[in-house]
Amino acid sequence: MKVINIHERRVRTKRDLAAEVFESLATKRDRLWPRRKWPAIRLDASKAEHGRGGHGPIRYRVTEHRPGEKTIFEFEDAGLSRGLEGRHYFELVQHDAEEFTARHVIEARLSGAALLFWPLVIRPLHDALVEDALDNFERATTESVARENRYSPYVKLLRAAIVR
């Protein structure tokens, strides 16, 4: 089964600020990843050095990094990413001098247990996590969030059972 999952947020802000927040991903000064609510991204080396790691039981490695523009991660066959063959990435798209879209995309093929885990567990948690990250991006670049992410009762149940 093929999965394409896209989340994005469009904001008006300064280029330097958008790139700074975006580039902070997976660093000690990360302003994008919602690490107060979710397991932090941990890499064994920088994005530029194609670090390996992940967040919680999801494992991946950096395969491409263009500072302030795009970071591509390839899933590894370990943990909850077992059976996810493909990649996910964050990208920052500039539309004009002060308009940007922060986007997260998963492109993968599912096999084995992932055929069941993706729709029942991984996707609902992933969607909530990425929307929290996009809230962080919007807040850090505009000082507000137009419509803050809210967890469904099912996501709240999954988080109580799994996350933390």
N, C-alpha and C positions, 0 to 999 in steps of 0.2 A: 504494500500500500504506500502511495506517495503522499507526503505531507508538505504543504506550503502554508506557512503561518506568518502573517505580516501585521505588525503594529507600528504606528507612526504618530508623530505629534509635530504640528507646524507651529512655529513661533516667530515673532518679530523681536530681534535682538541684534547686538553687535557681533560681527564675525569673530573677533578675538575672544569674546566671552563664550560664544557657542562652541568654538574649537577647544577652549580651555576645559570646559565642563565635559565635553565629549571625550577629550584625550585623557581625562583623569580616570577613566574606566580601568579597573583592576590595578590601581596604584594605592599607595598609602593615603593619598589625599582624594580618594574617589568621591566625586560629587554626583555621579550618575547612578551607580548601583545602589539599590535600597537595602543596604547591609544591616540596618537596624531592625528590619522586618524579616529578612531572608538570609540564608547562609551567604557569606561573602565570597566573591571570586578570589581564588588564590592560585597564583601561577608560580612555577619554580624559577622563572626568568621573566624578563620584561616582554612586552608585546613585540617590541622590535627584535628581540632575540628568539622569537617564536616559542614563548613559554608554554609549558604544559600544566594542566591542573583542572580547575573546574569550580563548581559551587555545589556544596553538599555532595550527593551521590552522582551528580551529572559530571562526566569527565570529557575533556576536550583539549585541543592544543591550537595555538595560534598558527595559522598558515599564511596569513598576509596581514600586514599592518601598514596603513598609510596615515601618518599622524594627522589628527584633526579631521579625517575624512571617512575612514573605513577600517574595521578590524574584523577579520574572518577567522572563525574557530571551526575546526573539524572535530566531530564527535569521535571519541575513542570507544572501543568495544569493552567497556568496563562499567561497573555500577549500574545506575538506572539508565545510562545512555547505551547499554548493551541492546543491540537490535535497532538502534538509530544509526543508519548509515547516511552520512551527509554532513551538512554544515549549518552554522548559524552565524549571523553577523549583525553588527551595529554599523550604520552609516549615517553620515551627516551630509545632507544635500542642500546646497545653497541655491535659492531661487532668484534673489536679487540682493542688493547691498545689505539688507537687514532682514531677510526672510529665509528661514531654514526649516528643513524637516529632519527630525531625528527618527530613524527607522531601525527596527529590529526584524530580521527575517530568519525563518527556519526553512531549509530545503532539505528534505530527508526521505529516505525509504525506510519503512518499518518492516521488521521481521521478528519471528519468535514472540517472546513475552511482550515486546514493545507494541505489538498489535493490540494487546489488551490494556497495557499500562498507559499508552499515549492518550486514548480517549477518556479513560476513567480517572487517571491520576496526574500524569505529566502535563497534559494540555491545560486543564483548569488551573493548576498551580503556576505553570509557565505564563499563561495569559495574565494572571494577577500580578506576578512578579514584574513582568515587562511593563505593564501599565504603571506600576509603582515607580519603575525606573524612569519612565517618560514623565511622570509627575515631577520627579526630582529634576529632570532636565528643564522642564518648563519653569519650575520654581526657581532654580538656580540662574536661569537666563532672563526671566521676566519679573521675578519677585512675587509671583502669584501663580495659582493653578485655576484655570477656568472651570474645570469639572474634575474634581478629585476622584481617583479610583475608589470604588466600594467593592468589598468582597461579597460574593453570593453566599447564601447559607451553606452550599456544598463546599465551596472553597474554605469557609470557616471550619467546617467539619474536617476536611483534609488537613488543614494547618494544625488543628488541635491534635490530630492523630499522628502526623508525620513531621511537620516542621518544628525545629528547635529541639 
